Amino acid sequence: MHYPKTKDLQEILDRVEVCLEEGLPFALYRKPNDDEIFGIFQADATLHHSMDFTEKGFAFAPFDSEEKVVLIQPDDIWKSEFHFEASLATNSIPLDESGQEAHINLVKSGIKEIKKGRLQKVVLSRKIEVTVSKSPIKILKTLLNKYPNAFGYLFHHPKVGVWCGATPETLVKVKDKKLQTMSLAATLPYIENEKPKWGKKEIEEQQMVSEYIGDKLAHTMERLEMDEAESVRAGNLWHLRSEVRGTMLPNLKVREVIRALHPTPAVCGIPTGEAAQFIQANENYKRTFYTGFLGELNLKAQGELSLFVNLRCMQLENGKASIFVGGGITEASNPESEWVETQNKSKTMLGIL
């Protein structure tokens, strides 16, 4: 294990620059509410995969749980302090109305499927492409400053591409067989000095996710506790979140926990198998790593991991950024409101660019 070498932040950023130019894999990240930034660097361009989450490194997993999980090997681990700088207010962001009809039709077909009784909930998303002039490092710095309570990262593998994001959602943390996860759902825009007013649809949506996680984990845990839902702010949005804690059964393998949790109902739907099929058949693009997960595997100790759902993220290639926005659809959903919700969510990442 290469213990993190403490470096000057600029030295880490310079190395990242070189890796991007020379096509070498790395992951640079900061955990929520933390003032340290870590760089995991792999010495060559080989594409490695994690087979069962017992390997050491940085995992980058796609939405489709049948596909392989990319692993950046920790040939070098560097860390530095990251000092938060208050971010400037963003100007109002021009939103693109193209894609409205297609998204509304997608939502309508989701609601139809729910009414047939095949699904309780399905999360439907779309991709927005914009031209970008900012460098990946500049984008990451903006993300880290704007969203200190998110998991902020920049990932690169020449055979996979460049991704970055700031996600508010933990998939799972495990340490000494103690597990932490969360049930996160529902969205309202943040309005200065106002508490969010949750409607029946949002409360039910979040309860559905909590119950689903409880059911999925019940057989893997010695005990499981779930907190009441509370409102949490993520940038210009509110969500409902319940913290979940448990103690894993002694002989339980981490991969079984990950399999039980990914993809979560918050990014896929309920039941997840049927929802994933519907998404793959009906969304007009392939999600690849959006709504997958990423994070540390066994870097501090075997069996210790810290994984986050890949939300609020973008893929950067050839001067373009692809941004992804979606929402949870239930029988109570209104297709036009769902379109507006994706427009509101798009401001998060468009504001960064």
Disulfide bonds with the S-S distance in Angstrom:
none
